[in-house]
Structures are given as C-alpha cells and as structure tokens.
C-alpha cells in the first residue's frame, strides 16, 4: 500500500509544480500584452496559445473594465485555489496510505 501512497504523493508534487509554472506563463503573457510584442515571435505565439483558451472563458464572465483586463488575475486566483485544495488533499490521501 505504501507504493500507492508514494505514487499519489509524486502526483501531488507534479500537479503543484505544473500549476506554479502555469502561473508564471500567465504572468509572462500579461507582460507581453503590456509591451505590445511582435505577434509573430514564436515565444509570444506559444504564450498566447497556452493561455488564451482559459482567459477567453474567463472574459465571458469578467468584462474588461476601463481598459483593464482582469482575467489573468482571476485565472491566477483560481490556480492558487486549486493548489490549496487539490495538492494538500492528495498529500493527505498519500500519507494515510503509507
């Protein structure tokens, strides 16, 4: 049973790392929109392809207010909530199996 516990613990750490990296990708994407970078740059295209699908869904519910797009901040708050909920839950499950 300890093998399953270690596996779940590893999955929890991987999810935590992936969500942390995605937060930085969202921040980089927001900064790029401020500086008006070249849209044909491969890095800019990658950041937009990775973030825009989720940001567009959030923009349906959170409109742009006075030229200020709050959707990246809302998405980061959602990710922080998921990190605070999913990762500790998986860690507690893993510890109970060990």
SETORRO-458787 format. One record per residue (C-alpha): residue in one letter; x, y, z. Coordinates in pm, 1 decimal, m for minus. Example, Ala and Ser with C-alpha at 12.3 -4.5 7.8 and 13.67 -1.06 7.14 Angstrom:
! SETORRO-458787
+---+----------+----------+----------+
| r |       px |       py |       pz |
+---+----------+----------+----------+
| A |   1230.0 |   m450.0 |    780.0 |
| S |   1367.0 |   m106.0 |    714.0 |
+---+----------+----------+----------+
! end
This chain:
! SETORRO-458787
+---+----------+----------+----------+
| r |       px |       py |       pz |
+---+----------+----------+----------+
| X |      0.0 |      0.0 |      0.0 |
| X |    294.6 |    232.5 |     59.1 |
| X |    370.5 |    216.1 |   m315.0 |
| X |     33.7 |    369.7 |   m397.9 |
| X |     88.7 |    634.5 |   m130.7 |
| X |    424.4 |    729.5 |   m279.4 |
| X |    271.8 |    744.1 |   m626.8 |
| X |     m9.1 |    976.0 |   m512.5 |
| X |    245.0 |   1194.7 |   m332.1 |
| X |    452.3 |   1220.5 |   m650.6 |
| X |    140.9 |   1312.3 |   m849.7 |
| X |     58.5 |   1584.2 |   m595.7 |
| X |    407.6 |   1732.3 |   m628.3 |
| X |    386.7 |   1718.6 |  m1008.3 |
| X |     48.9 |   1893.8 |  m1010.0 |
| X |    181.7 |   2161.4 |   m773.9 |
| X |    485.0 |   2219.8 |   m997.9 |
| X |    276.5 |   2233.1 |  m1317.4 |
| X |     32.8 |   2482.3 |  m1167.1 |
| X |    321.0 |   2700.7 |  m1043.4 |
| X |    479.0 |   2701.9 |  m1388.7 |
| X |    144.6 |   2791.0 |  m1546.5 |
| X |    111.6 |   3090.0 |  m1312.8 |
| X |    444.1 |   3221.0 |  m1446.1 |
| X |    329.1 |   3159.2 |  m1804.1 |
| X |     16.9 |   3366.9 |  m1735.3 |
| X |    227.5 |   3646.7 |  m1587.9 |
| X |    461.6 |   3641.3 |  m1889.9 |
| X |    164.1 |   3652.3 |  m2124.3 |
| X |     18.8 |   3952.7 |  m1940.0 |
| X |    351.9 |   4137.0 |  m1950.5 |
| X |    381.5 |   4072.1 |  m2323.8 |
| X |     43.2 |   4235.0 |  m2381.2 |
| X |    165.5 |   4545.8 |  m2198.6 |
| X |    476.5 |   4590.4 |  m2413.5 |
| X |    299.0 |   4509.6 |  m2741.4 |
| X |    548.3 |   4245.9 |  m2856.2 |
| X |    573.6 |   4112.0 |  m3210.9 |
| X |    280.2 |   3870.4 |  m3260.2 |
| X |    486.4 |   3655.8 |  m3500.0 |
| X |    754.7 |   3583.4 |  m3241.9 |
| X |    742.5 |   3210.0 |  m3153.6 |
| X |    757.4 |   3278.1 |  m2780.4 |
| X |    468.4 |   3523.1 |  m2798.7 |
| X |    266.8 |   3279.3 |  m3010.2 |
| X |    335.5 |   2996.2 |  m2761.0 |
| X |    230.0 |   3207.5 |  m2461.6 |
| X |    m90.6 |   3314.4 |  m2632.6 |
| X |   m175.8 |   2959.9 |  m2745.6 |
| X |   m126.9 |   2827.6 |  m2393.4 |
| X |   m314.9 |   3099.2 |  m2204.9 |
| X |   m584.5 |   3236.1 |  m2436.1 |
| X |   m826.4 |   2939.5 |  m2424.4 |
| X |   m872.5 |   2974.1 |  m2048.0 |
| X |   m856.4 |   3353.1 |  m2047.6 |
| X |  m1128.9 |   3375.1 |  m2313.4 |
| X |  m1360.4 |   3163.7 |  m2097.5 |
| X |  m1299.5 |   3391.1 |  m1800.7 |
| X |  m1353.8 |   3705.0 |  m2011.7 |
| X |  m1709.8 |   3588.4 |  m2076.8 |
| X |  m1786.6 |   3638.8 |  m1706.3 |
| X |  m1539.6 |   3916.2 |  m1615.6 |
| X |  m1563.0 |   4200.7 |  m1865.1 |
| X |  m1272.9 |   4434.7 |  m1937.8 |
| X |  m1317.5 |   4729.0 |  m1702.6 |
| X |  m1186.2 |   5064.6 |  m1817.0 |
| X |   m923.7 |   4909.9 |  m2043.2 |
| X |   m800.3 |   4683.2 |  m1763.3 |
| X |   m822.0 |   4310.1 |  m1831.0 |
| X |   m865.7 |   4129.9 |  m1500.0 |
| X |   m888.8 |   3780.2 |  m1648.1 |
| X |   m520.1 |   3688.5 |  m1583.9 |
| X |   m558.1 |   3781.1 |  m1217.5 |
| X |   m880.3 |   3579.8 |  m1188.6 |
| X |   m712.0 |   3279.0 |  m1352.1 |
| X |   m415.9 |   3304.1 |  m1114.6 |
| X |   m654.8 |   3315.0 |   m817.6 |
| X |   m831.9 |   3004.6 |   m949.1 |
| X |   m497.8 |   2824.7 |   m982.6 |
| X |   m396.1 |   2924.8 |   m629.7 |
| X |   m727.1 |   2789.5 |   m503.6 |
| X |   m665.4 |   2460.9 |   m687.3 |
| X |   m315.1 |   2442.1 |   m542.4 |
| X |   m452.9 |   2499.6 |   m194.7 |
| X |   m726.2 |   2239.7 |   m235.7 |
| X |   m606.6 |   1957.9 |   m463.1 |
| X |   m242.3 |   1928.9 |   m360.6 |
| X |   m296.4 |   1905.7 |     19.1 |
| X |   m586.8 |   1666.8 |    m34.7 |
| X |   m369.5 |   1434.9 |   m243.2 |
| X |    m88.6 |   1463.0 |     11.9 |
| X |   m321.8 |   1367.4 |    297.2 |
| X |   m451.9 |   1070.6 |     98.6 |
| X |    m93.4 |    963.0 |     30.1 |
| X |      4.8 |    993.0 |    395.6 |
| X |   m294.4 |    788.1 |    505.0 |
| X |   m189.1 |    508.7 |    268.1 |
| X |    167.1 |    491.8 |    398.8 |
+---+----------+----------+----------+
! end
